[in-house]
Structures are given as C-alpha cells and as structure tokens.
Amino acid sequence: MFVDSMMELYEQGVITNARKAFRPGKFITTFAMGSRKLYDWLDDNVAVDFQRGRWVNNPAVIRENSRMVSVNNCISVDLTGQVASESIGPAQYSAPAASRTRPRARWTAPTGWARASSPATAPPRAAPSPPSCPCCRRVRR
C-alpha cells in the first residue's frame, strides 16, 4: 500500500530507491490510499510502478532486493514470540496477506531482516524529579 507519508519522504529525498538491486529508482506497490494530493502525485509518476498483488507479494520477487527490510504491524506478541497480526481472539481484525510473505522472502534472501511492530501498551513514564537536598528539601540546580 502506497500512502502519503511515502510520497512526503520521497519528496524530501529521504527515500530515493536508488540503491535497490531490483528495479532501482522505483517504488513497487499494489495500491494506494491517501489524499487527493497523493493521487495527483501518483498520476503518470514514473517513480511508482503498480503491479498485481500476486506478483508484488511473491517471495521470489521480493528477495531480488539485497538488504530487504520487512516491517509488519502486529496486534500482539506472546511470551514465546508468536505474532498475532490478523485476529483478536476468534474475531478477524485484518486481512491475511503480506504479513507472512515478506518475512519469508527476507529469510530466503542473502541479507536483510524482518521485524514486527506493535503499539506500546505501557503508560508514558513521568519525568524524573530533580534531586533535593536531604536536610532542607530544596531542589538542587
């Protein structure tokens, strides 16, 4: 999925796709979702190549790029390292798709890595209090 933030990173020069081994200089995607600005930017843009999902998610195609990085969102990770990314209990939450094919492609590629990301569940920590003088309780600066 191609989104607005990818367009913005490309415009800022953060993402160039210049170092890709397979189709250098091009984004490869199946579909886009975003703002009118994104759709206007995508129209006839030679830096973006739309292909069928079957081809884009094919591990043989993905592993053509060395140093492949696969980052997939997940709902939870249990204590044994099993990742849940499609359901919450018995309820289907998202569609099964590339959450398995991209990491699998990474494993068969010569270099690269796969990671799962999830939202933080711990509350933010309060800033530590400055140390105080034990005899008068005034804050030291």
N, CA, C and O atoms as a GROMACS GRO file, in nm:
protein
  564
    1MET      N    1   0.084  -0.117   0.000
    1MET     CA    2   0.000   0.000   0.000
    1MET      C    3   0.089   0.124   0.000
    1MET      O    4   0.180   0.136   0.082
    2PHE      N    5   0.064   0.213  -0.090
    2PHE     CA    6   0.138   0.338  -0.101
    2PHE      C    7   0.055   0.447  -0.033
    2PHE      O    8  -0.063   0.464  -0.064
    3VAL      N    9   0.117   0.522   0.060
    3VAL     CA   10   0.045   0.622   0.138
    3VAL      C   11   0.114   0.758   0.130
    3VAL      O   12   0.226   0.768   0.079
    4ASP      N   13   0.048   0.860   0.181
    4ASP     CA   14   0.100   0.997   0.176
    4ASP      C   15   0.240   1.011   0.234
    4ASP      O   16   0.323   1.082   0.178
    5SER      N   17   0.266   0.944   0.345
    5SER     CA   18   0.398   0.959   0.410
    5SER      C   19   0.511   0.910   0.319
    5SER      O   20   0.622   0.962   0.327
    6MET      N   21   0.485   0.812   0.235
    6MET     CA   22   0.588   0.765   0.143
    6MET      C   23   0.618   0.872   0.037
    6MET      O   24   0.733   0.893  -0.001
    7MET      N   25   0.513   0.938  -0.011
    7MET     CA   26   0.530   1.047  -0.106
    7MET      C   27   0.612   1.160  -0.043
    7MET      O   28   0.703   1.214  -0.106
    8GLU      N   29   0.579   1.194   0.082
    8GLU     CA   30   0.649   1.302   0.150
    8GLU      C   31   0.796   1.269   0.172
    8GLU      O   32   0.882   1.355   0.154
    9LEU      N   33   0.826   1.145   0.212
    9LEU     CA   34   0.965   1.104   0.230
    9LEU      C   35   1.042   1.107   0.098
    9LEU      O   36   1.160   1.142   0.095
   10TYR      N   37   0.975   1.071  -0.011
   10TYR     CA   38   1.038   1.076  -0.143
   10TYR      C   39   1.066   1.220  -0.183
   10TYR      O   40   1.174   1.251  -0.233
   11GLU      N   41   0.970   1.309  -0.160
   11GLU     CA   42   0.988   1.450  -0.195
   11GLU      C   43   1.099   1.515  -0.114
   11GLU      O   44   1.165   1.607  -0.163
   12GLN      N   45   1.120   1.470   0.009
   12GLN     CA   46   1.226   1.524   0.094
   12GLN      C   47   1.362   1.461   0.066
   12GLN      O   48   1.463   1.504   0.122
   13GLY      N   49   1.365   1.359  -0.020
   13GLY     CA   50   1.491   1.293  -0.053
   13GLY      C   51   1.533   1.187   0.048
   13GLY      O   52   1.644   1.135   0.039
   14VAL      N   53   1.446   1.154   0.143
   14VAL     CA   54   1.477   1.052   0.242
   14VAL      C   55   1.475   0.913   0.178
   14VAL      O   56   1.562   0.830   0.203
   15ILE      N   57   1.375   0.890   0.094
   15ILE     CA   58   1.365   0.766   0.016
   15ILE      C   59   1.392   0.800  -0.129
   15ILE      O   60   1.326   0.887  -0.186
   16THR      N   61   1.488   0.731  -0.190
   16THR     CA   62   1.518   0.754  -0.331
   16THR      C   63   1.505   0.627  -0.414
   16THR      O   64   1.487   0.634  -0.535
   17ASN      N   65   1.512   0.511  -0.349
   17ASN     CA   66   1.510   0.381  -0.417
   17ASN      C   67   1.630   0.361  -0.508
   17ASN      O   68   1.631   0.268  -0.588
   18ALA      N   69   1.730   0.446  -0.497
   18ALA     CA   70   1.846   0.440  -0.586
   18ALA      C   71   1.935   0.319  -0.559
   18ALA      O   72   2.005   0.273  -0.649
   19ARG      N   73   1.934   0.268  -0.438
   19ARG     CA   74   2.025   0.158  -0.402
   19ARG      C   75   1.961   0.021  -0.415
   19ARG      O   76   2.021  -0.080  -0.376
   20LYS      N   77   1.840   0.016  -0.469
   20LYS     CA   78   1.773  -0.113  -0.488
   20LYS      C   79   1.842  -0.191  -0.599
   20LYS      O   80   1.885  -0.134  -0.699
   21ALA      N   81   1.853  -0.321  -0.580
   21ALA     CA   82   1.912  -0.406  -0.683
   21ALA      C   83   1.809  -0.439  -0.791
   21ALA      O   84   1.845  -0.458  -0.907
   22PHE      N   85   1.684  -0.446  -0.753
   22PHE     CA   86   1.576  -0.484  -0.845
   22PHE      C   87   1.488  -0.361  -0.870
   22PHE      O   88   1.431  -0.306  -0.776
   23ARG      N   89   1.478  -0.320  -0.992
   23ARG     CA   90   1.403  -0.202  -1.033
   23ARG      C   91   1.447  -0.078  -0.954
   23ARG      O   92   1.365  -0.016  -0.887
   24PRO      N   93   1.574  -0.043  -0.963
   24PRO     CA   94   1.624   0.074  -0.889
   24PRO      C   95   1.551   0.202  -0.931
   24PRO      O   96   1.513   0.219  -1.047
   25GLY      N   97   1.534   0.290  -0.834
   25GLY     CA   98   1.468   0.417  -0.859
   25GLY      C   99   1.318   0.411  -0.859
   25GLY      O  100   1.253   0.514  -0.879
   26LYS      N  101   1.259   0.294  -0.836
   26LYS     CA  102   1.113   0.280  -0.843
   26LYS      C  103   1.055   0.223  -0.714
   26LYS      O  104   1.112   0.133  -0.652
   27PHE      N  105   0.941   0.277  -0.676
   27PHE     CA  106   0.856   0.214  -0.576
   27PHE      C  107   0.779   0.105  -0.647
   27PHE      O  108   0.738   0.124  -0.762
   28ILE      N  109   0.758  -0.007  -0.584
   28ILE     CA  110   0.672  -0.112  -0.639
   28ILE      C  111   0.560  -0.133  -0.539
   28ILE      O  112   0.584  -0.161  -0.421
   29THR      N  113   0.437  -0.120  -0.584
   29THR     CA  114   0.322  -0.128  -0.496
   29THR      C  115   0.204  -0.190  -0.569
   29THR      O  116   0.206  -0.207  -0.691
   30THR      N  117   0.103  -0.223  -0.493
   30THR     CA  118  -0.018  -0.281  -0.549
   30THR      C  119  -0.131  -0.179  -0.554
   30THR      O  120  -0.208  -0.175  -0.650
   31PHE      N  121  -0.142  -0.097  -0.449
   31PHE     CA  122  -0.249   0.003  -0.446
   31PHE      C  123  -0.206   0.120  -0.359
   31PHE      O  124  -0.107   0.112  -0.287
   32ALA      N  125  -0.283   0.227  -0.368
   32ALA     CA  126  -0.254   0.348  -0.289
   32ALA      C  127  -0.380   0.390  -0.215
   32ALA      O  128  -0.492   0.366  -0.260
   33MET      N  129  -0.358   0.453  -0.101
   33MET     CA  130  -0.470   0.507  -0.024
   33MET      C  131  -0.421   0.634   0.044
   33MET      O  132  -0.322   0.633   0.116
   34GLY      N  133  -0.492   0.743   0.019
   34GLY     CA  134  -0.449   0.868   0.080
   34GLY      C  135  -0.527   0.987   0.032
   34GLY      O  136  -0.646   0.978   0.001
   35SER      N  137  -0.459   1.100   0.027
   35SER     CA  138  -0.521   1.228  -0.004
   35SER      C  139  -0.530   1.252  -0.155
   35SER      O  140  -0.471   1.178  -0.234
   36ARG      N  141  -0.602   1.354  -0.192
   36ARG     CA  142  -0.610   1.395  -0.332
   36ARG      C  143  -0.471   1.433  -0.382
   36ARG      O  144  -0.436   1.404  -0.496
   37LYS      N  145  -0.391   1.497  -0.296
   37LYS     CA  146  -0.253   1.534  -0.334
   37LYS      C  147  -0.173   1.408  -0.372
   37LYS      O  148  -0.098   1.410  -0.469
   38LEU      N  149  -0.189   1.301  -0.296
   38LEU     CA  150  -0.119   1.177  -0.327
   38LEU      C  151  -0.162   1.123  -0.464
   38LEU      O  152  -0.078   1.087  -0.546
   39TYR      N  153  -0.292   1.119  -0.488
   39TYR     CA  154  -0.341   1.065  -0.615
   39TYR      C  155  -0.293   1.150  -0.734
   39TYR      O  156  -0.259   1.095  -0.839
   40ASP      N  157  -0.290   1.281  -0.717
   40ASP     CA  158  -0.238   1.368  -0.822
   40ASP      C  159  -0.089   1.342  -0.845
   40ASP      O  160  -0.042   1.342  -0.959
   41TRP      N  161  -0.014   1.320  -0.736
   41TRP     CA  162   0.130   1.294  -0.745
   41TRP      C  163   0.156   1.160  -0.814
   41TRP      O  164   0.252   1.147  -0.890
   42LEU      N  165   0.073   1.062  -0.787
   42LEU     CA  166   0.091   0.929  -0.845
   42LEU      C  167   0.057   0.924  -0.995
   42LEU      O  168   0.111   0.840  -1.068
   43ASP      N  169  -0.031   1.012  -1.040
   43ASP     CA  170  -0.077   1.009  -1.178
   43ASP      C  171   0.040   1.029  -1.274
   43ASP      O  172   0.104   1.134  -1.276
   44ASP      N  173   0.069   0.927  -1.355
   44ASP     CA  174   0.179   0.928  -1.453
   44ASP      C  175   0.317   0.947  -1.391
   44ASP      O  176   0.407   0.996  -1.458
   45ASN      N  177   0.334   0.910  -1.264
   45ASN     CA  178   0.465   0.922  -1.198
   45ASN      C  179   0.549   0.800  -1.233
   45ASN      O  180   0.514   0.687  -1.198
   46VAL      N  181   0.661   0.822  -1.302
   46VAL     CA  182   0.746   0.710  -1.345
   46VAL      C  183   0.822   0.646  -1.230
   46VAL      O  184   0.882   0.540  -1.247
   47ALA      N  185   0.823   0.710  -1.113
   47ALA     CA  186   0.894   0.654  -0.998
   47ALA      C  187   0.811   0.550  -0.923
   47ALA      O  188   0.860   0.487  -0.830
   48VAL      N  189   0.684   0.533  -0.963
   48VAL     CA  190   0.595   0.439  -0.894
   48VAL      C  191   0.544   0.338  -0.996
   48VAL      O  192   0.490   0.373  -1.100
   49ASP      N  193   0.563   0.210  -0.962
   49ASP     CA  194   0.524   0.101  -1.051
   49ASP      C  195   0.415   0.018  -0.981
   49ASP      O  196   0.442  -0.049  -0.882
   50PHE      N  197   0.294   0.023  -1.034
   50PHE     CA  198   0.182  -0.054  -0.979
   50PHE      C  199   0.179  -0.191  -1.047
   50PHE      O  200   0.181  -0.201  -1.169
   51GLN      N  201   0.173  -0.296  -0.966
   51GLN     CA  202   0.167  -0.433  -1.015
   51GLN      C  203   0.060  -0.510  -0.939
   51GLN      O  204   0.011  -0.464  -0.836
   52ARG      N  205   0.024  -0.627  -0.990
   52ARG     CA  206  -0.072  -0.714  -0.922
   52ARG      C  207  -0.016  -0.761  -0.788
   52ARG      O  208   0.105  -0.783  -0.775
   53GLY      N  209  -0.102  -0.774  -0.688
   53GLY     CA  210  -0.061  -0.818  -0.556
   53GLY      C  211   0.008  -0.954  -0.557
   53GLY      O  212   0.101  -0.977  -0.479
   54ARG      N  213  -0.037  -1.043  -0.642
   54ARG     CA  214   0.022  -1.176  -0.652
   54ARG      C  215   0.172  -1.166  -0.688
   54ARG      O  216   0.252  -1.246  -0.639
   55TRP      N  217   0.207  -1.070  -0.772
   55TRP     CA  218   0.346  -1.052  -0.812
   55TRP      C  219   0.425  -0.976  -0.706
   55TRP      O  220   0.536  -1.014  -0.671
   56VAL      N  221   0.366  -0.866  -0.654
   56VAL     CA  222   0.434  -0.782  -0.555
   56VAL      C  223   0.469  -0.862  -0.429
   56VAL      O  224   0.577  -0.844  -0.373
   57ASN      N  225   0.378  -0.949  -0.384
   57ASN     CA  226   0.399  -1.025  -0.261
   57ASN      C  227   0.466  -1.160  -0.283
   57ASN      O  228   0.477  -1.239  -0.190
   58ASN      N  229   0.511  -1.187  -0.402
   58ASN     CA  230   0.578  -1.313  -0.432
   58ASN      C  231   0.719  -1.312  -0.370
   58ASN      O  232   0.799  -1.225  -0.405
   59PRO      N  233   0.750  -1.405  -0.280
   59PRO     CA  234   0.884  -1.406  -0.218
   59PRO      C  235   0.998  -1.410  -0.318
   59PRO      O  236   1.104  -1.352  -0.292
   60ALA      N  237   0.981  -1.474  -0.432
   60ALA     CA  238   1.087  -1.478  -0.532
   60ALA      C  239   1.115  -1.339  -0.589
   60ALA      O  240   1.230  -1.309  -0.623
   61VAL      N  241   1.014  -1.256  -0.600
   61VAL     CA  242   1.031  -1.118  -0.648
   61VAL      C  243   1.093  -1.032  -0.538
   61VAL      O  244   1.185  -0.956  -0.563
   62ILE      N  245   1.041  -1.046  -0.416
   62ILE     CA  246   1.088  -0.963  -0.304
   62ILE      C  247   1.236  -0.987  -0.277
   62ILE      O  248   1.309  -0.892  -0.252
   63ARG      N  249   1.280  -1.111  -0.280
   63ARG     CA  250   1.419  -1.140  -0.244
   63ARG      C  251   1.520  -1.096  -0.350
   63ARG      O  252   1.641  -1.111  -0.330
   64GLU      N  253   1.473  -1.043  -0.463
   64GLU     CA  254   1.564  -0.988  -0.563
   64GLU      C  255   1.638  -0.866  -0.511
   64GLU      O  256   1.743  -0.830  -0.563
   65ASN      N  257   1.583  -0.801  -0.409
   65ASN     CA  258   1.650  -0.686  -0.348
   65ASN      C  259   1.735  -0.731  -0.231
   65ASN      O  260   1.685  -0.792  -0.137
   66SER      N  261   1.864  -0.700  -0.237
   66SER     CA  262   1.950  -0.731  -0.123
   66SER      C  263   1.918  -0.634  -0.010
   66SER      O  264   1.864  -0.526  -0.034
   67ARG      N  265   1.952  -0.673   0.110
   67ARG     CA  266   1.926  -0.593   0.230
   67ARG      C  267   1.778  -0.558   0.244
   67ARG      O  268   1.742  -0.447   0.282
   68MET      N  269   1.694  -0.654   0.212
   68MET     CA  270   1.549  -0.637   0.224
   68MET      C  271   1.510  -0.616   0.370
   68MET      O  272   1.553  -0.692   0.458
   69VAL      N  273   1.430  -0.516   0.396
   69VAL     CA  274   1.379  -0.489   0.531
   69VAL      C  275   1.228  -0.507   0.527
   69VAL      O  276   1.160  -0.444   0.445
   70SER      N  277   1.176  -0.591   0.614
   70SER     CA  278   1.033  -0.614   0.623
   70SER      C  279   0.985  -0.574   0.761
   70SER      O  280   1.026  -0.633   0.861
   71VAL      N  281   0.898  -0.473   0.768
   71VAL     CA  282   0.840  -0.430   0.895
   71VAL      C  283   0.689  -0.444   0.882
   71VAL      O  284   0.627  -0.380   0.797
   72ASN      N  285   0.630  -0.528   0.965
   72ASN     CA  286   0.487  -0.553   0.962
   72ASN      C  287   0.426  -0.519   1.097
   72ASN      O  288   0.484  -0.547   1.202
   73ASN      N  289   0.308  -0.458   1.095
   73ASN     CA  290   0.237  -0.429   1.218
   73ASN      C  291   0.177  -0.557   1.275
   73ASN      O  292   0.142  -0.649   1.200
   74CYS      N  293   0.166  -0.561   1.406
   74CYS     CA  294   0.102  -0.676   1.468
   74CYS      C  295   0.012  -0.627   1.581
   74CYS      O  296   0.025  -0.515   1.630
   75ILE      N  297  -0.078  -0.715   1.622
   75ILE     CA  298  -0.169  -0.683   1.731
   75ILE      C  299  -0.106  -0.717   1.865
   75ILE      O  300  -0.116  -0.641   1.961
   76SER      N  301  -0.040  -0.834   1.870
   76SER     CA  302   0.022  -0.876   1.995
   76SER      C  303   0.132  -0.978   1.967
   76SER      O  304   0.138  -1.038   1.860
   77VAL      N  305   0.218  -0.995   2.067
   77VAL     CA  306   0.324  -1.096   2.063
   77VAL      C  307   0.318  -1.169   2.197
   77VAL      O  308   0.318  -1.105   2.302
   78ASP      N  309   0.314  -1.303   2.195
   78ASP     CA  310   0.309  -1.375   2.322
   78ASP      C  311   0.450  -1.401   2.375
   78ASP      O  312   0.548  -1.364   2.310
   79LEU      N  313   0.460  -1.463   2.490
   79LEU     CA  314   0.589  -1.483   2.555
   79LEU      C  315   0.681  -1.578   2.479
   79LEU      O  316   0.801  -1.581   2.505
   80THR      N  317   0.627  -1.657   2.387
   80THR     CA  318   0.711  -1.747   2.308
   80THR      C  319   0.756  -1.683   2.177
   80THR      O  320   0.833  -1.743   2.102
   81GLY      N  321   0.708  -1.561   2.150
   81GLY     CA  322   0.747  -1.491   2.029
   81GLY      C  323   0.651  -1.506   1.912
   81GLY      O  324   0.678  -1.457   1.803
   82GLN      N  325   0.537  -1.573   1.935
   82GLN     CA  326   0.438  -1.585   1.829
   82GLN      C  327   0.368  -1.450   1.807
   82GLN      O  328   0.329  -1.383   1.903
   83VAL      N  329   0.354  -1.412   1.682
   83VAL     CA  330   0.298  -1.281   1.648
   83VAL      C  331   0.156  -1.298   1.596
   83VAL      O  332   0.131  -1.379   1.507
   84ALA      N  333   0.063  -1.220   1.651
   84ALA     CA  334  -0.076  -1.218   1.603
   84ALA      C  335  -0.096  -1.088   1.525
   84ALA      O  336  -0.081  -0.980   1.581
   85SER      N  337  -0.129  -1.100   1.397
   85SER     CA  338  -0.147  -0.980   1.316
   85SER      C  339  -0.279  -0.979   1.239
   85SER      O  340  -0.306  -0.884   1.165
   86GLU      N  341  -0.359  -1.082   1.254
   86GLU     CA  342  -0.481  -1.090   1.174
   86GLU      C  343  -0.609  -1.098   1.255
   86GLU      O  344  -0.716  -1.063   1.205
   87SER      N  345  -0.602  -1.145   1.380
   87SER     CA  346  -0.725  -1.160   1.457
   87SER      C  347  -0.702  -1.124   1.603
   87SER      O  348  -0.590  -1.128   1.654
   88ILE      N  349  -0.811  -1.089   1.667
   88ILE     CA  350  -0.813  -1.067   1.812
   88ILE      C  351  -0.904  -1.176   1.866
   88ILE      O  352  -1.026  -1.168   1.854
   89GLY      N  353  -0.844  -1.278   1.926
   89GLY     CA  354  -0.921  -1.394   1.965
   89GLY      C  355  -0.979  -1.459   1.841
   89GLY      O  356  -0.907  -1.478   1.743
   90PRO      N  357  -1.108  -1.495   1.843
   90PRO     CA  358  -1.167  -1.557   1.724
   90PRO      C  359  -1.213  -1.456   1.618
   90PRO      O  360  -1.252  -1.495   1.507
   91ALA      N  361  -1.210  -1.326   1.649
   91ALA     CA  362  -1.261  -1.224   1.557
   91ALA      C  363  -1.153  -1.181   1.458
   91ALA      O  364  -1.042  -1.143   1.498
   92GLN      N  365  -1.186  -1.187   1.330
   92GLN     CA  366  -1.094  -1.142   1.226
   92GLN      C  367  -1.081  -0.990   1.234
   92GLN      O  368  -1.182  -0.920   1.235
   93TYR      N  369  -0.957  -0.939   1.239
   93TYR     CA  370  -0.933  -0.796   1.252
   93TYR      C  371  -0.879  -0.736   1.122
   93TYR      O  372  -0.916  -0.624   1.086
   94SER      N  373  -0.792  -0.808   1.053
   94SER     CA  374  -0.739  -0.759   0.926
   94SER      C  375  -0.722  -0.876   0.830
   94SER      O  376  -0.732  -0.992   0.869
   95ALA      N  377  -0.696  -0.843   0.706
   95ALA     CA  378  -0.686  -0.947   0.604
   95ALA      C  379  -0.550  -1.015   0.608
   95ALA      O  380  -0.448  -0.948   0.623
   96PRO      N  381  -0.547  -1.147   0.595
   96PRO     CA  382  -0.418  -1.214   0.585
   96PRO      C  383  -0.358  -1.186   0.448
   96PRO      O  384  -0.424  -1.198   0.346
   97ALA      N  385  -0.232  -1.148   0.449
   97ALA     CA  386  -0.168  -1.118   0.319
   97ALA      C  387  -0.018  -1.121   0.335
   97ALA      O  388   0.041  -1.225   0.361
   98ALA      N  389   0.041  -1.006   0.318
   98ALA     CA  390   0.187  -0.998   0.312
   98ALA      C  391   0.254  -1.012   0.449
   98ALA      O  392   0.376  -1.015   0.456
   99SER      N  393   0.177  -1.022   0.556
   99SER     CA  394   0.239  -1.035   0.688
   99SER      C  395   0.324  -1.161   0.697
   99SER      O  396   0.413  -1.168   0.781
  100ARG      N  397   0.298  -1.260   0.611
  100ARG     CA  398   0.381  -1.380   0.611
  100ARG      C  399   0.477  -1.384   0.492
  100ARG      O  400   0.588  -1.437   0.505
  101THR      N  401   0.437  -1.331   0.378
  101THR     CA  402   0.522  -1.346   0.259
  101THR      C  403   0.647  -1.260   0.263
  101THR      O  404   0.753  -1.304   0.221
  102ARG      N  405   0.637  -1.137   0.314
  102ARG     CA  406   0.756  -1.051   0.317
  102ARG      C  407   0.862  -1.104   0.410
  102ARG      O  408   0.978  -1.113   0.369
  103PRO      N  409   0.830  -1.141   0.535
  103PRO     CA  410   0.935  -1.201   0.618
  103PRO      C  411   0.991  -1.330   0.559
  103PRO      O  412   1.111  -1.355   0.569
  104ARG      N  413   0.907  -1.411   0.498
  104ARG     CA  414   0.954  -1.535   0.437
  104ARG      C  415   1.052  -1.504   0.324
  104ARG      O  416   1.153  -1.573   0.309
  105ALA      N  417   1.024  -1.402   0.246
  105ALA     CA  418   1.115  -1.362   0.138
  105ALA      C  419   1.246  -1.314   0.197
  105ALA      O  420   1.353  -1.344   0.143
  106ARG      N  421   1.239  -1.242   0.306
  106ARG     CA  422   1.360  -1.193   0.371
  106ARG      C  423   1.446  -1.310   0.418
  106ARG      O  424   1.568  -1.305   0.406
  107TRP      N  425   1.384  -1.414   0.471
  107TRP     CA  426   1.459  -1.529   0.521
  107TRP      C  427   1.533  -1.601   0.409
  107TRP      O  428   1.639  -1.659   0.432
  108THR      N  429   1.477  -1.599   0.288
  108THR     CA  430   1.543  -1.669   0.178
  108THR      C  431   1.640  -1.578   0.103
  108THR      O  432   1.716  -1.626   0.019
  109ALA      N  433   1.638  -1.449   0.131
  109ALA     CA  434   1.730  -1.355   0.067
  109ALA      C  435   1.867  -1.363   0.136
  109ALA      O  436   1.875  -1.404   0.252
  110PRO      N  437   1.973  -1.324   0.067
  110PRO     CA  438   2.106  -1.334   0.127
  110PRO      C  439   2.128  -1.240   0.246
  110PRO      O  440   2.202  -1.275   0.338
  111THR      N  441   2.066  -1.122   0.245
  111THR     CA  442   2.084  -1.026   0.355
  111THR      C  443   1.951  -0.959   0.385
  111THR      O  444   1.856  -0.972   0.308
  112GLY      N  445   1.944  -0.888   0.496
  112GLY     CA  446   1.824  -0.816   0.533
  112GLY      C  447   1.768  -0.867   0.664
  112GLY      O  448   1.827  -0.953   0.730
  113TRP      N  449   1.652  -0.813   0.702
  113TRP     CA  450   1.590  -0.855   0.827
  113TRP      C  451   1.440  -0.828   0.826
  113TRP      O  452   1.390  -0.748   0.747
  114ALA      N  453   1.370  -0.898   0.914
  114ALA     CA  454   1.225  -0.883   0.928
  114ALA      C  455   1.193  -0.849   1.073
  114ALA      O  456   1.252  -0.905   1.165
  115ARG      N  457   1.100  -0.758   1.093
  115ARG     CA  458   1.059  -0.718   1.227
  115ARG      C  459   0.908  -0.703   1.232
  115ARG      O  460   0.843  -0.679   1.130
  116ALA      N  461   0.854  -0.719   1.350
  116ALA     CA  462   0.712  -0.693   1.375
  116ALA      C  463   0.705  -0.573   1.469
  116ALA      O  464   0.783  -0.564   1.564
  117SER      N  465   0.613  -0.483   1.444
  117SER     CA  466   0.597  -0.367   1.531
  117SER      C  467   0.456  -0.368   1.588
  117SER      O  468   0.362  -0.414   1.524
  118SER      N  469   0.445  -0.318   1.710
  118SER     CA  470   0.314  -0.312   1.773
  118SER      C  471   0.306  -0.184   1.854
  118SER      O  472   0.408  -0.127   1.892
  119PRO      N  473   0.184  -0.138   1.881
  119PRO     CA  474   0.172  -0.017   1.962
  119PRO      C  475   0.216  -0.043   2.106
  119PRO      O  476   0.200  -0.154   2.158
  120ALA      N  477   0.272   0.059   2.168
  120ALA     CA  478   0.313   0.047   2.308
  120ALA      C  479   0.189   0.041   2.396
  120ALA      O  480   0.090   0.110   2.370
  121THR      N  481   0.194  -0.042   2.499
  121THR     CA  482   0.080  -0.052   2.590
  121THR      C  483   0.111   0.003   2.728
  121THR      O  484   0.020   0.022   2.808
  122ALA      N  485   0.236   0.028   2.758
  122ALA     CA  486   0.273   0.082   2.888
  122ALA      C  487   0.244   0.232   2.890
  122ALA      O  488   0.260   0.300   2.789
  123PRO      N  489   0.199   0.283   3.005
  123PRO     CA  490   0.175   0.428   3.014
  123PRO      C  491   0.307   0.503   3.006
  123PRO      O  492   0.411   0.450   3.047
  124PRO      N  493   0.305   0.626   2.955
  124PRO     CA  494   0.430   0.701   2.948
  124PRO      C  495   0.485   0.726   3.087
  124PRO      O  496   0.410   0.746   3.182
  125ARG      N  497   0.616   0.724   3.100
  125ARG     CA  498   0.680   0.749   3.230
  125ARG      C  499   0.684   0.898   3.258
  125ARG      O  500   0.700   0.981   3.169
  126ALA      N  501   0.669   0.929   3.387
  126ALA     CA  502   0.680   1.068   3.429
  126ALA      C  503   0.828   1.106   3.428
  126ALA      O  504   0.915   1.022   3.450
  127ALA      N  505   0.854   1.232   3.403
  127ALA     CA  506   0.992   1.280   3.405
  127ALA      C  507   1.047   1.265   3.547
  127ALA      O  508   0.975   1.290   3.644
  128PRO      N  509   1.174   1.224   3.559
  128PRO     CA  510   1.229   1.209   3.694
  128PRO      C  511   1.236   1.343   3.766
  128PRO      O  512   1.261   1.447   3.705
  129SER      N  513   1.214   1.338   3.897
  129SER     CA  514   1.221   1.460   3.979
  129SER      C  515   1.366   1.498   3.998
  129SER      O  516   1.453   1.412   4.010
  130PRO      N  517   1.394   1.629   4.002
  130PRO     CA  518   1.533   1.670   4.028
  130PRO      C  519   1.570   1.633   4.172
  130PRO      O  520   1.485   1.633   4.260
  131PRO      N  521   1.696   1.601   4.194
  131PRO     CA  522   1.738   1.564   4.331
  131PRO      C  523   1.722   1.682   4.426
  131PRO      O  524   1.740   1.798   4.388
  132SER      N  525   1.687   1.650   4.551
  132SER     CA  526   1.672   1.755   4.651
  132SER      C  527   1.772   1.734   4.763
  132SER      O  528   1.823   1.624   4.783
  133CYS      N  529   1.799   1.841   4.834
  133CYS     CA  530   1.892   1.836   4.947
  133CYS      C  531   1.822   1.766   5.063
  133CYS      O  532   1.713   1.808   5.101
  134PRO      N  533   1.881   1.659   5.122
  134PRO     CA  534   1.811   1.584   5.227
  134PRO      C  535   1.785   1.664   5.354
  134PRO      O  536   1.691   1.633   5.427
  135CYS      N  537   1.865   1.767   5.383
  135CYS     CA  538   1.844   1.840   5.508
  135CYS      C  539   1.740   1.950   5.496
  135CYS      O  540   1.664   1.973   5.591
  136CYS      N  541   1.733   2.020   5.384
  136CYS     CA  542   1.636   2.129   5.375
  136CYS      C  543   1.528   2.106   5.269
  136CYS      O  544   1.436   2.187   5.257
  137ARG      N  545   1.537   1.998   5.192
  137ARG     CA  546   1.440   1.960   5.090
  137ARG      C  547   1.429   2.061   4.974
  137ARG      O  548   1.330   2.060   4.900
  138ARG      N  549   1.529   2.146   4.959
  138ARG     CA  550   1.529   2.237   4.843
  138ARG      C  551   1.585   2.161   4.723
  138ARG      O  552   1.673   2.076   4.736
  139VAL      N  553   1.532   2.195   4.609
  139VAL     CA  554   1.577   2.131   4.485
  139VAL      C  555   1.713   2.186   4.445
  139VAL      O  556   1.733   2.307   4.437
  140ARG      N  557   1.806   2.095   4.420
  140ARG     CA  558   1.940   2.134   4.374
  140ARG      C  559   1.934   2.170   4.227
  140ARG      O  560   1.862   2.106   4.150
  141ARG      N  561   2.008   2.267   4.186
  141ARG     CA  562   2.017   2.307   4.044
  141ARG      C  563   2.155   2.286   3.992
  141ARG      O  564   2.182   2.313   3.875
   0.00000   0.00000   0.00000
